[in-house]
């Protein structure tokens, strides 16, 4: 029965642990940025429908009523009716509309751009989750280390107090131990405060409570060279979006140029009722041609604006690639450096722990002072905090390296 109870407790605690993938799924469901990106795709779909509508026929009902001042010449004629009206249905089919087809193609490219932007938003959100997840792990581990420092400091004070009561330790050593305890308590409280802040940020992002993050273990080895990561950048969503923006801007130039082209429409009217000499005619059809001659320079200005926008898009795309390559190279080199730094710091951690244990033992024989023991304790805990933080940062750097290459969990 006792074994079953312990097993049940272990399962409960393990169920509370949260993984990076859990945090990512929580952020996907919670954050509004992805939902906005999805609405952006729907918005572009409607823009395409509106662009398509410019090429399709339109049917409208119409009615007009005209009152004419009677002419001076007397007599009755259908052309001298003082009250004229007509009621009917008009169909207009655009045949030539400058820039209309380019606008339709641009709308299609805009849909693809919105999809790339959504994927880019997801990738940015994943990077935020990586930072929040591993920062939470760093804070949790740091509080545990500070708790260990607090425990060791209490044990040290208890030991010195007992020795002072029998005259084996000086009063100054007791004061040193008390100061150490107060410092450890302050550090622990500061660590808890920082942990609470990071937990709130994590909960805001993922809508998950401050569960414990499982142990990370050894950092993975890189199985790809920098060139492979740089090659993956070509398919990263934000890079694709930047290049897609050039295509959209190019179509915008064609749309603006369409302002110089003539428009040709097929117009047909069906009359329900009308007056005048054509009162018995039920329908008519014709072609309407409109040729722009002068529009105040507005069309040429819009063309120049579109050309400038395309140039900006090209520069932005080029800059995005260079920035991505720089960030990828930095992440890659940092990870290699972290691997070497961890090896060195791991040896320092072993030596600092050994030094603390030896000093604690030597103090029993009067070979070292209490201050030496406290200094070695602080050095050991500080080294452990640095090592644990660096280990977590290495895991974070590895995941960030994959995210920078466009990889999602």
Residue pairs with C-beta under 8 A, 6 or more apart in sequence:
13 212
16 211
16 212
17 211
17 212
17 213
17 214
18 208
18 211
18 212
18 213
19 213
19 214
20 129
20 130
20 133
20 399
20 409
21 409
22 206
22 208
23 129
23 132
23 133
23 202
23 205
23 206
23 208
24 126
24 129
24 408
24 409
26 205
26 206
26 207
26 208
27 125
27 126
27 128
27 129
27 205
27 206
27 207
28 34
28 122
28 125
29 207
30 205
30 206
30 207
31 125
31 205
33 121
33 124
33 125
34 118
34 121
34 122
34 125
36 121
37 114
37 117
37 118
37 121
37 122
38 118
40 114
40 117
40 118
41 111
41 114
41 115
41 118
43 114
44 107
44 110
44 111
44 113
44 114
45 111
47 107
47 110
48 104
48 107
48 108
48 110
48 111
50 107
51 100
51 103
51 104
51 106
51 107
52 104
52 107
54 94
54 97
54 100
54 103
54 104
55 94
55 97
55 100
55 101
55 104
56 94
57 91
57 92
57 93
57 94
58 91
58 92
59 89
59 90
59 91
60 89
60 90
60 92
61 88
61 89
61 90
62 86
62 87
62 88
62 89
62 90
62 269
63 85
63 86
63 87
63 88
64 85
64 86
65 83
65 84
65 85
66 83
66 84
66 85
67 82
67 83
67 84
68 80
68 81
68 82
68 83
68 84
69 82
70 80
70 82
71 80
73 80
78 275
78 276
78 277
78 279
79 276
79 277
81 275
81 276
83 275
84 275
84 276
85 273
85 274
85 275
86 271
86 273
86 274
86 275
87 271
87 272
87 273
87 274
88 269
88 270
88 271
88 272
88 273
88 274
89 269
89 270
89 272
90 267
90 268
90 269
90 270
91 267
91 268
91 269
91 270
92 265
92 266
92 267
92 268
93 265
93 266
93 267
94 100
94 263
94 264
94 265
95 264
95 265
95 266
95 287
96 261
96 262
96 263
96 264
97 258
97 261
97 263
98 257
98 258
98 259
98 260
98 261
98 262
98 263
99 254
99 255
99 256
99 257
99 258
99 259
99 261
100 258
102 251
102 254
102 255
102 258
103 251
103 255
103 258
105 251
106 248
106 251
106 252
106 254
106 255
109 244
109 247
109 248
109 251
110 248
112 244
113 241
113 244
113 245
113 248
116 237
116 238
116 240
116 241
116 244
117 237
117 241
118 237
119 237
119 240
119 241
120 236
120 237
120 238
120 241
122 237
122 408
123 236
123 237
123 238
123 403
123 406
123 408
124 238
126 403
126 408
126 409
127 400
127 403
127 404
128 205
129 205
129 206
130 396
130 399
130 400
130 403
131 396
131 400
132 198
132 201
132 202
132 205
132 206
133 202
133 213
133 396
134 392
134 393
134 395
134 396
134 399
135 198
135 201
135 202
135 396
136 198
136 199
136 202
136 210
136 213
137 213
137 216
137 392
138 388
138 389
138 392
138 393
139 191
139 194
139 195
139 198
139 199
140 195
140 212
140 213
141 388
141 389
141 392
142 191
142 194
142 195
142 385
142 388
142 389
143 188
143 191
143 192
143 195
145 381
145 384
145 385
145 388
146 184
146 187
146 188
146 191
146 381
146 385
147 188
148 381
148 384
149 184
149 187
149 188
149 377
149 378
149 381
150 181
150 184
150 185
150 187
150 188
152 184
152 377
152 381
153 177
153 180
153 181
153 183
153 184
153 377
154 181
156 177
156 180
156 181
156 370
156 373
156 374
156 377
157 174
157 177
157 178
157 180
157 181
160 169
160 173
160 174
160 176
160 177
160 370
161 174
161 177
163 169
163 173
164 170
164 171
164 173
164 174
169 370
173 369
173 370
173 371
176 370
176 371
176 374
177 370
177 374
180 374
180 377
180 378
199 210
202 208
202 210
203 209
203 210
216 391
216 392
216 395
219 338
219 339
219 342
219 391
219 394
219 395
219 398
220 398
222 332
222 335
222 336
222 398
226 328
226 329
226 332
229 328
229 332
229 401
229 404
229 405
230 325
230 328
230 329
232 405
232 406
232 407
233 239
233 321
233 324
233 325
233 328
233 405
233 406
235 406
236 324
236 404
236 405
236 406
237 406
238 320
238 324
239 317
239 320
239 321
239 324
242 313
242 316
242 317
242 320
242 321
243 317
245 313
245 316
245 317
246 310
246 313
246 314
246 317
248 313
249 306
249 309
249 310
249 312
249 313
250 310
252 306
252 309
252 310
253 303
253 306
253 307
253 310
255 306
256 299
256 302
256 303
256 305
256 306
257 303
259 292
259 295
259 298
259 299
259 302
259 303
260 292
260 299
261 292
262 289
262 290
262 291
262 292
263 289
263 290
264 287
264 288
264 289
264 290
265 287
265 288
265 290
266 285
266 286
266 287
267 285
267 286
267 287
267 288
268 283
268 284
268 285
268 286
269 283
269 284
269 285
270 282
270 283
271 281
271 282
271 283
292 299
324 404
327 404
328 401
328 404
328 405
331 397
331 400
331 401
331 404
332 401
334 397
335 394
335 397
335 398
335 401
338 390
338 393
338 394
338 397
339 394
341 390
342 387
342 390
342 391
342 394
345 383
345 386
345 387
345 390
346 387
348 383
348 387
349 380
349 383
349 384
349 387
352 376
352 379
352 380
352 383
352 384
353 380
353 384
355 376
355 379
355 380
356 373
356 376
356 377
356 379
356 380
359 368
359 372
359 373
359 376
360 373
360 376
362 368
363 369
363 370
363 372
363 373
